[in-house]
């Protein structure tokens, strides 16, 4: 990557941090890493069994991997951890990221990802990959639209049981996304020039809603033949799956099963998730 391109990525990262009211930097010393452990334990509600350990973070940073933090007036309010893929894959896997509960809604997560992008580009890495729960609408919007990443794989119950405040007792299905760091669409997204999907427009052009929501908030799957013949499939997810897990666990489990059956089937068949609509709908284009 050229010096000018790297400088531009750093400038975009700095601008996002200023907008979020934080300073974002790499973290390597023990006190900072201990704060990351505490932050993640708080976010996931796992004080007795934090998602990451101090020893692991120390080893990752010593080996040259990524730990970044967002600092607000001396306090850690967000963090992100990633490690490198096998050398031949030229990628960083972004394993976990979180923002302190009292600091959400400020685009701190966005600033962290842009810092991670600049950090990776400075080391000659072309791609960052990570997983997210396809049922969480706000994360789908963040990953696919705000960052411009692309889903490439549906992973069923990827982590196994993760009983915590975010996942509850639900299966841990995930979408694997790849963020091609020099892709023009990704670069545009990093400066706010996003390209969200338009489900209404797609429907007018012949797209079919293959998974919808009924008046009671439960999923409704289109018949198998309809799903098979749809040139473009629209797959809706609930607006607040985390709230639903608390208020109606049976409905939450049903959504997991239906999204796995419909979206998982489409992705595993090699069809392309083109984007996400603000209303909470994946747009999937079938291969010819």
BELCORHU-V662087 format. One record per residue. RES is the residue in one small letter. SS is DSSP state (H for helix, E for strand, - for the rest). Layout:
RES,SS  RES,SS
This chain:
x,-  x,-  x,H  x,H  x,H  x,H  x,H  x,H  x,H  x,H  x,H  x,H  x,H  x,H  x,H  x,H  x,H  x,H  x,H  x,H  x,-  x,-  x,E  x,E  x,E  x,E  x,-  x,-  x,-  x,H  x,H  x,H  x,H  x,H  x,H  x,H  x,H  x,H  x,H  x,H  x,H  x,H  x,H  x,H  x,-  x,-  x,-  x,-  x,-  x,-  x,-  x,-  x,-  x,H  x,H  x,H  x,H  x,H  x,H  x,H  x,H  x,H  x,-  x,-  x,-  x,E  x,E  x,E  x,E  x,E  x,E  x,E  x,-  x,-  x,E  x,E  x,E  x,E  x,E  x,E  x,E  x,E  x,E  x,E  x,-  x,-  x,H  x,H  x,H  x,-  x,E  x,E  x,E  x,E  x,E  x,E  x,E  x,E  x,E  x,-  x,H  x,H  x,H  x,-  x,-  x,-  x,-  x,H  x,H  x,H  x,H  x,H  x,H  x,H  x,H  x,H  x,H  x,H  x,H  x,H  x,H  x,-  x,-  x,-  x,-  x,-  x,E  x,E  x,E  x,E  x,E  x,E  x,-  x,-  x,-  x,-  x,H  x,H  x,H  x,H  x,H  x,H  x,H  x,H  x,H  x,H  x,-  x,-  x,-  x,E  x,E  x,E  x,E  x,E  x,E  x,-  x,-  x,-  x,-  x,-  x,-  x,-  x,-  x,E  x,-  x,-  x,-  x,E  x,-  x,-  x,-  x,-  x,-  x,E  x,E  x,E  x,E  x,E  x,E  x,E  x,-  x,-  x,-  x,H  x,H  x,H  x,H  x,H  x,H  x,H  x,-  x,-  x,-  x,-  x,-  x,-  x,-  x,-  x,H  x,H  x,H  x,H  x,H  x,H  x,-  x,-  x,-  x,E  x,E  x,E  x,E  x,E  x,E  x,-  x,-  x,-  x,-  x,-  x,E  x,E  x,E  x,-  x,-  x,H  x,H  x,H  x,H  x,H  x,H  x,-  x,-  x,E  x,E  x,E  x,E  x,E  x,-  x,-  x,-  x,-  x,H  x,H  x,H  x,H  x,H  x,H  x,H  x,-  x,H  x,H  x,H  x,H  x,H  x,H  x,H  x,H  x,H  x,H  x,H  x,H  x,H  x,H  x,H  x,H  x,H  x,H  x,H  x,H  x,-  x,-  x,-  x,E  x,E  x,E  x,E  x,E  x,E  x,-  x,-  x,-  x,E  x,E  x,E  x,E  x,E  x,-  x,-  x,-
